[in-house]
Amino acid sequence: MATDRRSPPVDDTEELATTIGLYVLGEISLGKAAERTGVTRWEMEELLSEAGVEVRLGPQSMEDLQDEVDTALDIE
């Protein structure tokens, strides 16, 4: 059974551009970028890759780690 693995379109392209910019600058984590755009972490990875942005895996600072933990706790 084939599935379409393409990311759903993000409604607000300006918000997506801002979020990608913040991610590139290291201001937000991958999880926070996904949260801001309303997609899953994996969909955000795909969106970044399609935009030519190298995906950083794992938290880059203690603040990033805390953001990831907070996001994970909100999921439960």
MMTF fields as JSON, N, C-alpha, C and O atoms, coordinates in Angstrom:
{
  "mmtfVersion": "1.0.0",
  "mmtfProducer": "UNKNOWN",
  "numBonds": 303,
  "numAtoms": 304,
  "numGroups": 76,
  "numChains": 1,
  "numModels": 1,
  "chainsPerModel": [1],
  "groupsPerChain": [76],
  "chainIdList": ["A"],
  "bondAtomList": [4, 2, 8, 6, 12, 10, 16, 14, 20, 18, 24, 22, 28, 26, 32, 30, 36, 34, 40, 38, 44, 42, 48, 46, 52, 50, 56, 54, 60, 58, 64, 62, 68, 66, 72, 70, 76, 74, 80, 78, 84, 82, 88, 86, 92, 90, 96, 94, 100, 98, 104, 102, 108, 106, 112, 110, 116, 114, 120, 118, 124, 122, 128, 126, 132, 130, 136, 134, 140, 138, 144, 142, 148, 146, 152, 150, 156, 154, 160, 158, 164, 162, 168, 166, 172, 170, 176, 174, 180, 178, 184, 182, 188, 186, 192, 190, 196, 194, 200, 198, 204, 202, 208, 206, 212, 210, 216, 214, 220, 218, 224, 222, 228, 226, 232, 230, 236, 234, 240, 238, 244, 242, 248, 246, 252, 250, 256, 254, 260, 258, 264, 262, 268, 266, 272, 270, 276, 274, 280, 278, 284, 282, 288, 286, 292, 290, 296, 294, 300, 298],
  "bondOrderList": [1, 1, 1, 1, 1, 1, 1, 1, 1, 1, 1, 1, 1, 1, 1, 1, 1, 1, 1, 1, 1, 1, 1, 1, 1, 1, 1, 1, 1, 1, 1, 1, 1, 1, 1, 1, 1, 1, 1, 1, 1, 1, 1, 1, 1, 1, 1, 1, 1, 1, 1, 1, 1, 1, 1, 1, 1, 1, 1, 1, 1, 1, 1, 1, 1, 1, 1, 1, 1, 1, 1, 1, 1, 1, 1],
  "groupList": [{"groupName": "MET", "atomNameList": ["N", "CA", "C", "O"], "elementList": ["N", "C", "C", "O"], "formalChargeList": [0, 0, 0, 0], "bondAtomList": [1, 0, 2, 1, 3, 2], "bondOrderList": [1, 1, 2], "singleLetterCode": "M", "chemCompType": "L-PEPTIDE LINKING"}, {"groupName": "ALA", "atomNameList": ["N", "CA", "C", "O"], "elementList": ["N", "C", "C", "O"], "formalChargeList": [0, 0, 0, 0], "bondAtomList": [1, 0, 2, 1, 3, 2], "bondOrderList": [1, 1, 2], "singleLetterCode": "A", "chemCompType": "L-PEPTIDE LINKING"}, {"groupName": "THR", "atomNameList": ["N", "CA", "C", "O"], "elementList": ["N", "C", "C", "O"], "formalChargeList": [0, 0, 0, 0], "bondAtomList": [1, 0, 2, 1, 3, 2], "bondOrderList": [1, 1, 2], "singleLetterCode": "T", "chemCompType": "L-PEPTIDE LINKING"}, {"groupName": "ASP", "atomNameList": ["N", "CA", "C", "O"], "elementList": ["N", "C", "C", "O"], "formalChargeList": [0, 0, 0, 0], "bondAtomList": [1, 0, 2, 1, 3, 2], "bondOrderList": [1, 1, 2], "singleLetterCode": "D", "chemCompType": "L-PEPTIDE LINKING"}, {"groupName": "ARG", "atomNameList": ["N", "CA", "C", "O"], "elementList": ["N", "C", "C", "O"], "formalChargeList": [0, 0, 0, 0], "bondAtomList": [1, 0, 2, 1, 3, 2], "bondOrderList": [1, 1, 2], "singleLetterCode": "R", "chemCompType": "L-PEPTIDE LINKING"}, {"groupName": "SER", "atomNameList": ["N", "CA", "C", "O"], "elementList": ["N", "C", "C", "O"], "formalChargeList": [0, 0, 0, 0], "bondAtomList": [1, 0, 2, 1, 3, 2], "bondOrderList": [1, 1, 2], "singleLetterCode": "S", "chemCompType": "L-PEPTIDE LINKING"}, {"groupName": "PRO", "atomNameList": ["N", "CA", "C", "O"], "elementList": ["N", "C", "C", "O"], "formalChargeList": [0, 0, 0, 0], "bondAtomList": [1, 0, 2, 1, 3, 2], "bondOrderList": [1, 1, 2], "singleLetterCode": "P", "chemCompType": "L-PEPTIDE LINKING"}, {"groupName": "VAL", "atomNameList": ["N", "CA", "C", "O"], "elementList": ["N", "C", "C", "O"], "formalChargeList": [0, 0, 0, 0], "bondAtomList": [1, 0, 2, 1, 3, 2], "bondOrderList": [1, 1, 2], "singleLetterCode": "V", "chemCompType": "L-PEPTIDE LINKING"}, {"groupName": "GLU", "atomNameList": ["N", "CA", "C", "O"], "elementList": ["N", "C", "C", "O"], "formalChargeList": [0, 0, 0, 0], "bondAtomList": [1, 0, 2, 1, 3, 2], "bondOrderList": [1, 1, 2], "singleLetterCode": "E", "chemCompType": "L-PEPTIDE LINKING"}, {"groupName": "LEU", "atomNameList": ["N", "CA", "C", "O"], "elementList": ["N", "C", "C", "O"], "formalChargeList": [0, 0, 0, 0], "bondAtomList": [1, 0, 2, 1, 3, 2], "bondOrderList": [1, 1, 2], "singleLetterCode": "L", "chemCompType": "L-PEPTIDE LINKING"}, {"groupName": "ILE", "atomNameList": ["N", "CA", "C", "O"], "elementList": ["N", "C", "C", "O"], "formalChargeList": [0, 0, 0, 0], "bondAtomList": [1, 0, 2, 1, 3, 2], "bondOrderList": [1, 1, 2], "singleLetterCode": "I", "chemCompType": "L-PEPTIDE LINKING"}, {"groupName": "GLY", "atomNameList": ["N", "CA", "C", "O"], "elementList": ["N", "C", "C", "O"], "formalChargeList": [0, 0, 0, 0], "bondAtomList": [1, 0, 2, 1, 3, 2], "bondOrderList": [1, 1, 2], "singleLetterCode": "G", "chemCompType": "PEPTIDE LINKING"}, {"groupName": "TYR", "atomNameList": ["N", "CA", "C", "O"], "elementList": ["N", "C", "C", "O"], "formalChargeList": [0, 0, 0, 0], "bondAtomList": [1, 0, 2, 1, 3, 2], "bondOrderList": [1, 1, 2], "singleLetterCode": "Y", "chemCompType": "L-PEPTIDE LINKING"}, {"groupName": "LYS", "atomNameList": ["N", "CA", "C", "O"], "elementList": ["N", "C", "C", "O"], "formalChargeList": [0, 0, 0, 0], "bondAtomList": [1, 0, 2, 1, 3, 2], "bondOrderList": [1, 1, 2], "singleLetterCode": "K", "chemCompType": "L-PEPTIDE LINKING"}, {"groupName": "TRP", "atomNameList": ["N", "CA", "C", "O"], "elementList": ["N", "C", "C", "O"], "formalChargeList": [0, 0, 0, 0], "bondAtomList": [1, 0, 2, 1, 3, 2], "bondOrderList": [1, 1, 2], "singleLetterCode": "W", "chemCompType": "L-PEPTIDE LINKING"}, {"groupName": "GLN", "atomNameList": ["N", "CA", "C", "O"], "elementList": ["N", "C", "C", "O"], "formalChargeList": [0, 0, 0, 0], "bondAtomList": [1, 0, 2, 1, 3, 2], "bondOrderList": [1, 1, 2], "singleLetterCode": "Q", "chemCompType": "L-PEPTIDE LINKING"}],
  "groupTypeList": [0, 1, 2, 3, 4, 4, 5, 6, 6, 7, 3, 3, 2, 8, 8, 9, 1, 2, 2, 10, 11, 9, 12, 7, 9, 11, 8, 10, 5, 9, 11, 13, 1, 1, 8, 4, 2, 11, 7, 2, 4, 14, 8, 0, 8, 8, 9, 9, 5, 8, 1, 11, 7, 8, 7, 4, 9, 11, 6, 15, 5, 0, 8, 3, 9, 15, 3, 8, 7, 3, 2, 1, 9, 3, 10, 8],
  "groupIdList": [1, 2, 3, 4, 5, 6, 7, 8, 9, 10, 11, 12, 13, 14, 15, 16, 17, 18, 19, 20, 21, 22, 23, 24, 25, 26, 27, 28, 29, 30, 31, 32, 33, 34, 35, 36, 37, 38, 39, 40, 41, 42, 43, 44, 45, 46, 47, 48, 49, 50, 51, 52, 53, 54, 55, 56, 57, 58, 59, 60, 61, 62, 63, 64, 65, 66, 67, 68, 69, 70, 71, 72, 73, 74, 75, 76],
  "secStructList": [7, 7, 7, 7, 7, 7, 7, 7, 7, 7, 1, 7, 2, 2, 2, 2, 2, 2, 2, 2, 2, 2, 2, 2, 6, 6, 1, 1, 7, 2, 2, 2, 2, 2, 2, 2, 2, 6, 1, 7, 2, 2, 2, 2, 2, 2, 2, 2, 2, 2, 6, 6, 7, 7, 7, 7, 7, 1, 7, 1, 1, 2, 2, 2, 2, 2, 2, 2, 2, 2, 2, 2, 2, 2, 2, 7],
  "xCoordList": [0.842, 0.0, 0.888, 1.711, 0.719, 1.519, 0.856, -0.369, 1.685, 1.171, 1.877, 3.031, 1.19, 1.773, 2.466, 1.805, 3.77, 4.542, 4.866, 5.71, 4.224, 4.477, 3.894, 2.846, 4.567, 4.093, 2.834, 2.679, 1.935, 0.752, 1.171, 2.146, 0.453, 0.823, 0.616, -0.361, 1.514, 1.389, 0.581, 0.901, -0.462, -1.379, -0.721, -1.014, 0.139, 0.709, 2.171, 3.049, 2.433, 3.797, 4.716, 5.915, 4.163, 4.981, 5.44, 6.593, 4.54, 4.898, 5.938, 6.871, 5.778, 6.749, 8.115, 9.124, 8.162, 9.432, 10.093, 11.302, 9.295, 9.82, 10.363, 11.442, 9.611, 10.024, 11.315, 12.212, 11.412, 12.644, 13.805, 14.896, 13.586, 14.644, 15.102, 16.302, 14.15, 14.507, 15.282, 16.224, 14.875, 15.571, 17.002, 17.945, 17.157, 18.482, 19.397, 20.581, 18.853, 19.644, 19.924, 20.687, 19.297, 19.501, 18.674, 18.935, 17.673, 16.835, 15.787, 15.348, 15.384, 14.4, 14.865, 15.662, 14.354, 14.687, 13.779, 12.813, 14.095, 13.269, 11.855, 10.875, 11.752, 10.45, 9.629, 8.428, 10.277, 9.581, 9.17, 8.098, 9.998, 9.654, 8.416, 7.517, 8.378, 7.221, 5.973, 4.904, 6.114, 4.982, 4.447, 3.235, 5.346, 4.94, 4.193, 3.306, 4.542, 3.926, 2.773, 2.086, 2.554, 1.426, 1.615, 0.65, 2.878, 3.173, 3.948, 4.37, 4.138, 4.931, 6.409, 6.809, 7.199, 8.655, 9.2, 10.072, 8.687, 9.17, 8.765, 9.532, 7.563, 7.132, 7.976, 8.304, 8.328, 9.174, 10.553, 11.119, 11.096, 12.384, 12.301, 13.215, 11.208, 11.027, 10.912, 11.513, 10.145, 10.006, 11.356, 11.673, 12.142, 13.471, 14.374, 15.084, 14.34, 15.152, 14.768, 15.638, 13.459, 12.983, 13.418, 13.594, 13.591, 14.026, 15.548, 16.087, 16.239, 17.699, 18.392, 19.553, 17.689, 18.238, 18.723, 17.995, 19.952, 20.488, 19.802, 19.745, 19.287, 18.578, 19.596, 20.44, 19.5, 20.349, 19.598, 18.476, 20.206, 19.548, 20.034, 21.226, 19.092, 19.422, 19.513, 19.763, 19.312, 19.381, 20.791, 21.776, 20.867, 22.156, 22.589, 23.727, 21.658, 21.957, 21.017, 20.103, 21.244, 20.353, 18.951, 17.957, 18.869, 17.564, 16.823, 15.62, 17.55, 16.941, 16.438, 15.345, 17.24, 16.847, 15.567, 14.663, 15.487, 14.294, 13.085, 11.993, 13.267, 12.171, 11.674, 10.469, 12.61, 12.235, 11.464, 10.472, 11.917, 11.242, 9.837, 8.864, 9.743, 8.434, 7.467, 6.297, 7.954, 7.12, 6.673, 5.509, 7.583, 7.245, 6.206, 5.293, 6.339, 5.381, 3.997, 2.984, 3.952, 2.667, 1.937, 0.711, 2.654, 2.054, 1.245, 0.202, 1.71, 1.036, -0.265, -0.963],
  "yCoordList": [-1.179, 0.0, 1.244, 1.426, 2.08, 3.3, 4.418, 4.539, 5.218, 6.377, 7.617, 7.559, 8.722, 9.998, 10.582, 10.923, 10.703, 11.188, 12.671, 13.175, 13.364, 14.79, 15.55, 15.183, 16.591, 17.41, 18.151, 18.569, 18.313, 19.114, 20.562, 21.016, 21.284, 22.686, 23.491, 23.289, 24.372, 25.258, 26.464, 27.079, 26.799, 27.859, 29.227, 29.971, 29.564, 30.909, 30.871, 30.516, 31.241, 31.181, 32.188, 31.943, 33.315, 34.297, 33.724, 33.9, 33.047, 32.42, 31.324, 31.182, 30.551, 29.503, 30.113, 29.617, 31.179, 31.839, 32.386, 32.25, 33.0, 33.521, 32.389, 32.5, 31.309, 30.164, 29.553, 29.223, 29.401, 28.86, 29.789, 29.326, 31.084, 32.044, 31.928, 31.936, 31.821, 31.666, 30.369, 30.333, 29.309, 28.026, 28.138, 27.682, 28.744, 28.908, 29.703, 29.39, 30.729, 31.57, 30.897, 31.415, 29.73, 29.027, 29.574, 29.266, 30.389, 30.989, 30.019, 30.152, 29.044, 28.05, 26.658, 26.501, 25.665, 24.27, 23.716, 24.364, 22.53, 21.852, 21.635, 21.868, 21.197, 20.973, 22.246, 22.236, 23.347, 24.631, 25.118, 25.703, 24.889, 25.268, 24.502, 25.074, 23.219, 22.392, 22.894, 22.996, 23.204, 23.701, 25.013, 25.194, 25.922, 27.231, 27.103, 27.905, 26.101, 25.965, 24.969, 24.836, 24.269, 23.351, 22.044, 21.439, 21.605, 20.325, 19.457, 19.925, 18.189, 17.309, 17.622, 18.308, 17.124, 17.307, 16.765, 17.378, 15.615, 14.968, 15.763, 15.864, 16.325, 17.177, 18.447, 18.937, 18.981, 20.172, 19.867, 20.684, 18.696, 18.293, 18.303, 18.781, 17.778, 17.727, 19.132, 19.424, 20.001, 21.379, 22.096, 22.813, 21.902, 22.519, 21.977, 22.733, 20.677, 20.052, 20.581, 20.89, 20.686, 21.217, 22.671, 23.121, 23.403, 24.797, 24.916, 26.021, 23.772, 23.787, 24.074, 24.482, 23.864, 24.129, 22.826, 21.833, 22.832, 21.658, 21.5, 22.437, 20.301, 20.026, 19.683, 18.804, 20.394, 20.11, 19.128, 19.401, 18.004, 17.007, 17.137, 17.304, 17.058, 17.159, 18.601, 19.491, 18.83, 20.197, 20.756, 20.047, 22.039, 22.699, 23.461, 23.92, 23.587, 24.297, 23.777, 23.003, 24.202, 23.821, 24.389, 23.738, 25.585, 26.186, 25.347, 25.115, 24.895, 24.02, 22.734, 22.26, 22.175, 20.955, 21.18, 20.344, 22.299, 22.603, 22.779, 22.317, 23.449, 23.6, 22.239, 22.016, 21.329, 19.993, 19.246, 18.577, 19.358, 18.7, 19.291, 18.555, 20.616, 21.265, 20.837, 20.566, 20.775, 20.352, 18.905, 18.578, 18.047, 16.636, 16.484, 15.666, 17.259, 17.182, 17.684, 17.2, 18.643, 19.158, 18.117, 18.165, 17.191, 16.161, 15.181, 14.703, 14.88, 13.896, 14.361, 13.655],
  "zCoordList": [0.0, 0.0, 0.0, 0.897, -0.991, -1.109, -0.311, -0.271, 0.313, 1.045, 0.546, 0.121, 0.599, 0.218, 1.432, 2.412, 1.388, 2.535, 2.418, 3.159, 1.52, 1.369, 2.551, 3.083, 2.947, 4.063, 3.675, 2.528, 4.629, 4.33, 4.125, 4.724, 3.294, 3.091, 4.376, 5.098, 4.638, 5.797, 5.335, 4.317, 6.08, 5.67, 5.554, 4.618, 6.464, 6.526, 6.087, 6.873, 4.821, 4.309, 4.998, 5.13, 5.435, 6.15, 7.497, 7.89, 8.192, 9.47, 9.246, 10.036, 8.175, 7.86, 7.584, 8.086, 6.796, 6.483, 7.747, 7.933, 8.608, 9.875, 10.738, 11.32, 10.812, 11.624, 11.092, 11.868, 9.784, 9.188, 9.5, 9.835, 9.393, 9.721, 11.159, 11.436, 12.077, 13.49, 13.727, 14.518, 13.034, 13.167, 12.637, 13.282, 11.464, 10.86, 11.78, 11.905, 12.421, 13.326, 14.669, 15.485, 14.893, 16.149, 17.294, 18.457, 16.968, 18.0, 18.541, 19.684, 17.723, 18.147, 17.726, 16.801, 18.423, 18.139, 17.042, 16.638, 16.574, 15.581, 16.123, 15.415, 17.357, 17.978, 18.071, 17.804, 18.449, 18.549, 17.162, 17.01, 16.155, 14.777, 14.316, 13.699, 14.617, 14.242, 14.954, 14.352, 16.225, 17.016, 16.44, 16.327, 16.077, 15.539, 14.222, 13.933, 13.419, 12.098, 12.081, 11.068, 13.192, 13.279, 12.535, 12.069, 12.423, 11.779, 12.751, 13.808, 12.397, 13.239, 13.075, 12.134, 13.98, 13.926, 12.611, 11.996, 12.181, 10.965, 9.733, 8.776, 9.753, 8.646, 8.594, 7.513, 9.77, 9.817, 9.246, 8.519, 9.572, 8.998, 7.479, 6.807, 6.938, 5.487, 4.899, 3.865, 5.555, 5.086, 5.074, 4.125, 6.123, 6.183, 5.085, 4.422, 4.9, 3.862, 2.482, 1.668, 2.218, 0.936, 0.736, -0.397, 1.84, 1.778, 1.704, 1.64, 1.714, 1.629, 2.945, 2.961, 4.054, 5.381, 5.996, 6.02, 6.491, 7.165, 8.525, 9.322, 8.767, 10.011, 11.098, 10.923, 12.223, 13.38, 14.263, 14.689, 14.532, 15.376, 16.809, 17.069, 17.727, 19.145, 19.58, 18.767, 20.861, 21.386, 21.279, 21.484, 20.955, 20.793, 22.05, 22.151, 23.008, 24.252, 25.334, 25.051, 26.563, 27.652, 27.418, 27.741, 26.866, 26.562, 25.512, 25.633, 24.483, 23.475, 24.119, 23.808, 25.015, 25.697, 26.498, 26.472, 27.205, 27.98, 27.075, 27.406, 25.925, 24.961, 24.486, 24.377, 24.203, 23.744, 24.83, 24.542, 26.07, 27.183, 27.362, 27.528, 27.326, 27.486, 26.39, 26.66, 25.157, 24.034, 24.227, 23.993, 24.647, 24.865, 25.977, 25.866, 27.033, 28.133, 27.714, 28.219, 26.802, 26.313, 25.472, 25.369, 24.876, 24.02, 24.852, 24.407, 26.043, 26.904, 27.336, 28.064]
}
